[in-house]
Amino acid sequence: MKKIRTMFILKPVALYLAFAFFLIASIPQNSWAYLVDSQTLNHSREADINKIQRVLESKMVSQRLSELGFSMDEINSKLQQLNDADVHQFASQLDSLMPGGDAATTIIFLLVIVVLVLVILQLMGYKVLIK
């Protein structure tokens, strides 16, 4: 009797958890809302330019810019011509830039989903055979 009661409760809970995880995982990461610290609202032009300079000095970026025909002096002069809002927007967009792509995180996420589905199927009494 106890096994029947456990099986009767376990299947809906497993399905509910699978559905909840699917909904949570389907929310795009950029749309999550976060509390903003008041100190992060204070941005200065110097800090933003330093952040941009660090990215421009990286080997991959500087090599690509030189291939396109841009010199560092030309880039720095263009950077100095930008207003504060443009410099801050450019620097803040650099934070979300993933230079190597995000393939590793995607692969790990998909493996976790596959393992989760296999565990849920096992808990529901199905046998998973891999031939």
Secondary structure, 3 states (H helix, E strand, C coil): CHHHHHHHHHHHHHHHHHHHHHHHHHCCHHHCCCCCCHHHHCCCHHHHHHHHHHHHCCHHHHHHHHHCCCCHHHHHHHHHHCCHHHHHHHHHHHHCCCCCCCHHHHHHHHHHHHHHHHHHHHHCCCCCCCC
